[in-house]
Amino acid sequence: MIRFAAIEVGEGAPLGCVRCAAPAAAGHHPTVAIVARIAAEADAWQGVPGPNVVLTGPEPFAHPALPELVSACVETGFERIAIETDGGALASPAHAAGALGAGVRHLYVRVLDANEATADALTGRPGLGRAVATGVAAYREAASRAAASVAVTVIVPVCRHTLDALPATIATLSAWEIDAIRLVPAGDLPASASAVVAAACDTGMVNRMWVEADPTLALPESHRLHHVAGGW
């Protein structure tokens, strides 16, 4: 697993289920402070491959200086540049192509449910479900036109409101032309959750899609290989 240094562009929780908790107010860090953090992370990097960086939280595409931040990552010498996003901004072809052209080759896209109506309800953002699917496709299309190699990982927050549909979500996401799916905990879960998470992993295997689970998500012994260390 390739390690990334995570740099938050602001304060506030990433996209999550509004039925579990109300969205936290978001704010962005000053550009100069983020650029300084980028330089510090590059200087402190040890090991190979790398250095690698992911711009995250709460929504990098909403930061007014995102192009400058990505340029700083390039100029500082990061080998791999990633963005964690709710995916909605990528529905604009200009944003998708712009991110690719700036040097972003890795995307982490948060999806609560692959059903558009359910996703809209869980996020409290009408239209986001369709925008995310459109955005991922636009980024892939831009990469294809540019003959660029990219990696797209979908992050699925698992809470009691997304749990039951998890296998169906994995089945739908497997057709999105993505590279992997990461399941992360997003609230208290019932004891039965391990069986559902295991079924989601099996659904991924059937659809030739790798599903990895944060180690804090319970899994039966037969599925322990799906546990991948959290973080970046």
N, C-alpha and C positions, 0 to 999 in steps of 0.2 A: 504494500500500500504506500503510495507516495505521500510524504508529509508536506503540509502547507503551514506557513505562519499565518495566523488569522489576525487581521487588522480591522477593527470596527470603525466604520465611518461616522457613527453616531451612537446615541443612546436610545434604548427602547427595545422591546421584545420583537423578534422576527415574526413573520406571519404565523398565526396560531388560531385555534378554535375559539370563537367568541362565545360559545356556549359554556366553555370551561372558565374563561376569564375575559373581562373586557379588555380591548386593545390598550396597551400602554401608550402614553404620549411619546412621540418620537422627536428627536432633535439631532442635528448634525454637528459633528466636531469641526472646528476651524480647519481650513485646508492646510495651513502651515503646520499645525500640530500633527495632522495625518501624514504629511510628507516627511516630517521628522521621524515619525514612528516607522515609516517605510524604510528610511535610511538605517535606523537603528536595528531593525529586524534583519536587514541584509548583512550588516556588519557582524551581527551576532550568530549568523547561520553557521552550523557545523554539520558536516556529513554530505553525502551525495545520495540521490540526485538533488540538485537544487543550487541556489535557493529558490523556493517557491512561495507564493503569497496568495491568499484569498481575501478579498475585500468583502466584508460582511456587515450585518446589522446596522440599523434595522432594514434599510432598503438602499443599497448603493446607487441604483439608477435615479433615486430622488435627490441625491446630493448634487448641488449645482456645479460642483467642480470635478465631477467624476472623470471627464476626459483628462484633466490635469493630473488626477491621482493615478490613473492608469499609465500616463506618460512617465510619471515619477517612478513607477514600478519598473518600466522598461529601462529608463535611464540609469536606475540604480543597479540593474543587472539581474533581476529575477528571471530565472529560466522559464518558469511556468506562472501564469497569472490567471487567477480564477475570480469569479464573482458569485456570491450567494444572493439569490434574488427570489422574489415571489413570482417572477416570470411575466407579469403583466406588461411591463415596459417593452419587452422584446416583441410584442405584437406589432409594434411599429417597425417596418423593414429598415428604416434608417437607424434605429437603435440596435437592431440585431447586426446589421452590416457594420455599423460604427464600432461596436464592441469588438467584433472580429478583426476589423482593420486596425484597431488600436493595439491588438496583441492579446486579447482575451481568448484563450484556447480551452478553458475549463469553465463549465457552468454547474452550479448547484442550485436546483430549482425546487422550491418548497411547494408541495401539492398535498392538500388535505384529503381530497377525494377526486377521482377521475371523472365522476359524473358531474357535469357542469352545474346543474341546478343545486345539487347537494353541496358542491364546493362553494357556490355563491352564498348559500345559507350558513355554512360553517365559518366562512371568513367574514361574512357581513359585507361583502363587496360584490354587488351585482355585476355580472359580466366578466369577473376575474377568471372563472373556470374556462370560458372560451378563449380569453386572451392568453392564458398560460399555454394551452395547447397550440394556439396559433403562433405564439412567440417561440416556443421550442422548435417548431417546424421552420419558422423564418430564420432562426440561427443556423439550423442544419442546412437549409437551402443556401444561405450566404457562404457557409463553409464549403459546400459542394462547388459553388461557382468559383470560389477562390482556390480550389484544390487544397484546402487546409485541413489538417488533421485536428479534430477537436474531441473533447470528452464531455458528455452531459450526464450528470447524476441527479436523479430526482430524490429529494428528501421527503419522507412521509412521516409527519408527526403522529404518533399513535396515542390516542386518548380514548376515553369511553364512548365518545361520539363518532370516532372514525374506525373503531375496532371491528365491528360486525361486517363492514363492507371491505375490510382490508384485502382479502383474497381477490375480490372482484376489482378493486382498485389496481392491484398488481397486474391482473390479467389485461386490463385496459392500457395501463402504462407500458406494458411490454410491446405494444404496437406503435409506440411513439418514436421509435428510432432513437432510443437513449442507450446508455452504456451500462448503467447499474442503478439500483434502487437501494436507498439507505433508510431503514426504519429507526426512528428515534423516539424515546419516551416523551410524552407531553402531558402527563397527568396521572392520577391514580388509576390503576387498572384492576379488574377483577382477577381472581385466581385462574379463571378459565382462559385468560388472555394468552397464555403460553401456547395453547393448542391452536388458537387462531393465528398467532404470529408464525407458528410452524407451518400451518396450512398456506399462509402467504408466501413463505419461502418455497414450499413445494410448488405452488402455482407459478412462481418465477422460473423454477427449474423446468417445468413442463413447457413453458413458453420461451425457453432458452434465454432467460434473463437472470442475472445474478442479483440476489437480494441479500444484503448484509444487515445485521441487526446490532444495535448498540448493546454492549455487554450487560447493561442494566435491564434489558428486556428479557424476561424469563423465556427460556426455550427448553424443550426436553433434551436429554443427552444425545439423542439421535440427530439433533440439528445444531450441535454446538459449533460446528465449523462455520456456521453463518454469523457467529459472534465476531465482530471486528471492533478493535479498540476505537473508542469515540474520539472526538476532537478532529483536528485537521492534520 
